[in-house]
Structures are given as structure tokens and as C-alpha cells.
Amino acid sequence: MSAGRLYYFNKKNQTKIYSLQASLQAGYGRQVRVDRGTIIAKDVIIGDYSYVNKNSSLENCAIGKYVSISQGVFISPWEHPLNYLTTHPIGYDTTFVNRGRSRVTIGNDVLISLNVIILEGVHIADGAVIGAGAVVAHDVEPYEIVAGVPAKHIHYRFEEKERLRLLKLKWWDMEEEAIKRMMETFHSH
């Protein structure tokens, strides 16, 4: 299935950007893909082999390697200040309010499902899964599965011993060929 018209291709890193709304000032790793209609702000970093599906919006975030982001995902959308006299922008300077925003960090091998919203300052650890339609307002642990509004713990992908083994292994830092050779191990779960 085609992602649409390719607007930017980095030959060295094989980065593919199919959206005119993706900032070329953002940081893109090797073989990153950004699909059509997706907004990528200049303050975003996307790690190697990660992709962002169509019609998503990412700002003020750092994303690890091998992260799968589905369509309709909003990461660190601008939030109105609730402690001001009014929540309407008439009552404040938006550039001043935006200056103090906490960055969202997303680890490696994370799956972010359809129509998820991740609020400012949240840390999503390695191997986590965010269920469709979730609103994530709090940190997510390694290999934890969360879902709902607000997002709550469902269970872990693996038992604790296996989670610790995978965190120690850090397979996402290995060379691509070594990862491919390990695929049998991955599929044994």
C-alpha cells in the first residue's frame, strides 16, 4: 500500500516523508517514515526505523527506535493554561505559555495505537503498548499495556523476568542484521 506522494527522501538515511507538514528541521533517524497529512514540529526527534502513520500530529517530543505510531495520534498537543483568568488565548501570550512545556519522551519498541493522545511531559518506557483511543496523562512503565480515558494499566506484555532480560538486551541498539538473525527468539513468545 502506497503512503502517497513522496515529498522528501534522504538517500543516506533512507528517510521517507510523505507529508508537506513535516518539518525538515526535526531530527529523523535511519529509515524513518512519515505518512501523508502528518504534522511534525521542528522540536521533534524520531529514532531509527520508527514510523508515523497518516493524519497524526507530533510536537515537543523525543521518540526512540522501532516505534510504531498509528494514524490520528496526537503527541504533546498544546494545552490551555487552567490557572489563568481565562482559558481563551485572549488572556495570555501563547509563546510565553509554550516556553515552559515539558517534553514527551517515548522509548524504543513502543506501539501507539489508533487515535491516541499523549499529554505533555509523559514518559513512555521501552516496549510499552498504548491501546486505541487512550488519553495518556501519566508515565507508562516498560512493556506495560495501557488503555482507556484516562489510560490505565491493563497488564504487562511479558512476565517480570522476561521484561528485565529484554531491557538488559536492548535489541534496538543492535545492528539490523543481528536483529534479523534474532527474529526466531522474538517470535517464540
Disulfide bonds with the S-S distance in Angstrom:
none
